[in-house]
Amino acid sequence: MSVIIDGRTSSVETISYAPGYTVSGNLVPGPSYVVTAVAEAVGLGAADFVVPLAIPAPTDARIIVNAIAMYLGIDSTVADGNLYCRVYVDIQDDDHRLFDVSFWPGALEEFDATLSPVWIPDAFNLIADGLIHDYYFYFWKDGAGVGAEFVGLELNMGVGVDATIGPLEVLTINNVRGSVTVSGLITNREAAWLGGLVTWILVSPASGTPLTNDVAYADTWWELVEGLPTSTWMLLSQKNVRTVNAAGSLGVILLSYDFLVILDSIYFVVRRESE
């Protein structure tokens, strides 16, 4: 909404997005699951487990998701040679494979991954559309034997970055700035106040669960950006960076150290004034 006060045009708008943390829960039915196969099965119908999951997509077209962090946890109890697992989204091929792991069973094993338009782009584009997709799990083991056994299997995900990647712009909001039109003319003088709230969830790689009882960490700020910036404007906090570049786009960069860092929600307020 825009108003004219004393010859100055003032407008205020809000931008919000709350993707949260998507959790599958334990997928193992009953007390345990025994793996006797010695090769990966072929075909979606032959998968050991299938679970439908979704990450909510932004409803504002200016918000672009750039990265998705994933956690895979397998709690195994009985060893019978190496245990192998592959996880796919919708299609069983290399372009849609999210995890390809192997380990000696007998403990809880955790694996992290980050998807982006660069890393596994076909899978990323599917998951980022906000629709429900099916995730297929295939297990097999070394050679003949009594079988490997596990009691827990979990796949969790959200907009974010895993602990192995480091700083990454997980979200871009286009056109948070931009000139204000007055009487049909683009003004040369403009001041924009950009404020908001970013909450994020630190997820333990050791368990795949959020820290501090699922209470999200929060960061608030209120800054003045005057004129059309010629370089990147940056604000640092404990776990994220925000940038506003000359094109008027806001970037939310999550910094990851020993955790998955999942974007819980954003809420931005943009106020513009011009003469």
N, C-alpha and C positions, 0 to 999 in steps of 0.2 A: 504494500500500500504506500502511495506517495502523497505528500501534502506540501503546500507552499506556504512558508512562514517568513514574513519580512523579505520576500524576494528570494529565499533559499528553498530549494527542493530537498525534502527529507524523506527517506524511505526506510522501512524496517521489514526484514523477512527472517524466517526461521527455516533451518534445514535440519532434519533428523533422520536417524537410521539406527536400528537396534537389532543386529543379527544374532547376538548371543552365542551360546556354546551348545552345539548339537551333540547329544550323547546317545549311543545305541543301547546302553545297558549291557548286561551279560547275555551273550547270544547262545551260550551252551545250555541245551535242555537237559534237565535231570542232573545227576551228580557229576557226570564227566562225559567226555567224548573221546573215543578211541580211534586212532588213525592206523589203518593197515595198508592203504594204497602205497605203491612204490613208485608212482609217476603221477604227474598232474592229470586230472581228468579233463576231457575235452567236451565243451558244450555247457551252456548256461544251466541247463537242467541237471547237470552232473555236479554242480557246486556243492560243497559241504554245508555252507551256510549262505543265506541271502537275507539282506536287511534293507528296507526302504528308508532313506534319510533325505533331509533337505536343509539347506541353509537359506534363510529368508533373503530375497533379493531387494535392493533399494527400490522404493516406489518413485523416487525423484530421479529423472533421467540424467541429471547432472552428476549423480554419485556413481563413480566407477570403482568396482572392486578389482584390486590388482593381485591379491594373494590370498590363498587359503591354506591354513595349517591343519595337519591331520595327526592323530595319535592312534596307534595300534598297540593293544596290549593282549598278550597271550600268557595265561597262567598255567604252566604245564607241571605235571606231577610224576609221570613215568617216562623214562628214557628208553628208546629202542632205536639207537642210531640217530643221526641228525633229523630234525623235523623241518619241513619246508612249508612255506605259506606264500601264496600270491593273492592279492586283492585287486579286483577290477571294478570299474563303474560302468554298468550297462552293457559293455561289450568285452569279450574275452580276447583282447589283442594287446600288443605292446603299447599302442597309443593311449589305451585306457587303463593301463596297469598302474596302480597306486603304490603297492608294496610288493617286493620280491625279497623275502628274508629266509634265513635258515639259522638254526641254533641247536645246541644240545639241550633237550628238555630236562626239566627238573626244578624250574623256578619261574618267577614272573619275568617275562621279557617284554620290553617296551621299545617301540620304534616310532620315529617322528618323520614327517615329510612336509614340504611346502610346495604347493602348486601355484603356477602363475602363467601368464601368456607366453613365458619363455620355457618354463619347466613343465613338461607334460601338458602342452596347451590344449589338446583335444579333451582331456579329462577335466582340465580347469574350466573350459568354456561350458561344459555340461553342468558341472556342479554350481558354477556362478550364476546360472540362469534362475535360481530360486525354486525350481520345480523339484518334485520328489524323484530321486533316482535310486536304482537298485544296486547294491554293493554285493559282489559275489566273492566268496572265500573258498580257496582250494588248498587242501593239505595233503602232503604225502611224506614218506620217510625213506630212510636208507634200507634197502634189502629186505629179506624175509625176517620175520620175528613175531613176537606176541603183539606188537603194536605200541605206538606212543600214545600217551593219554594227557589230556588237559582239562581243566575245570573252569577256566575263565577265558572269554574272548570279547573284546570291546573295541569299537571303532568310534572315535569322537572327532569333531571338526568344527572349524569356525573361521571367520575372516581374521587372518593373523599371520604369524611367522613362527617357525619352530626354532629350537635352541641352537641348531647348527648353522643357520643362515646369517644371523646378524641383522643390522638395520635394513629395513625394506619398506618402501612406500606401499602400504596395503590398501590404501583408499585414496582416491582423488575426487575432489568436488570441483567441477568446472564452473567458471563464471561466477564465483562468489563476489568478485569485484566487477568492474565494468562501468563505463560512463553512464551518467544519468542524462536523459534527454529533457531539455527545457525549451519550450516553444519551438520544437522541431529542430533544435541545434544541439550538437554534442558539446558540452562544456569542457573547458580545459582545466578548470579547478574542481577538484573532488576530494573529499576526505571520507574514509570508510573506517568505521569502528567494527572490529571483528572480535566477537567474544563467543564463549561456548563452554561446553562440558564434554570431556572424553572420559569414558570409563572402560577399563580393560580388565581382563581376568588372567591371572598368572596360573598356569596349569603345570603341575608337577610332572616331569617326565618319568618319575619313578612310579606313578600310579595312574596318570591320565586324569586326575581329579583336580578341580580348582582348589587353590589354597584359601585359607581363612574362611572355611565354611561357605564357599561360593559367594563371598562378598566381593564385589568388583572394586578395584582401585579406581580412584577418580582424580581428574586434573581439570582445573578451571582456569580461565584467563580472560582478559579483556584488554585489547591493544588497539592503538590508533595507527592506521596505515594511511598516510596522507599523500595525495598525488598519485600518479601512475608509477609504480615501482620499476626501477630499471634493473634490479637484481633481486635475488631470492630473499624474502623475509622469513626468518626462522626463529622459533621459540623452542627451547629445550626443556624437558622435564625428566622425571626418573625413567620412564619407560616409553615415551613417545616424543616425536618431533613434528611440529606443524610448519609447513612452508607455504607462502603465498608468492607465486612467481609473477613475472611481468605479464603473462597472459591472463592473470587473474584467476588462477586455479589454486585451490587449497589441497595440500598433500598431507596425509596423516601417515607418518612413518613410525612403525613400532620397533623398538630396540629389544632384542632378545639376548639374554645371557645364559642362564641355566634353566630357563622355563620355555614352554610354549607361551606366547603372549597372544591372547584372543581379544579382538575388539568386541566389547560388550554393547556399547552404544555411543552415539555421538549426538550432540545437540548444539547447533551453531546459531548465533544471532548476528545478522549483518545489518548495520545501519549506515546509510550513505547520505551525505549532504553535499550539495553543490550550489554554485551561484550561476 
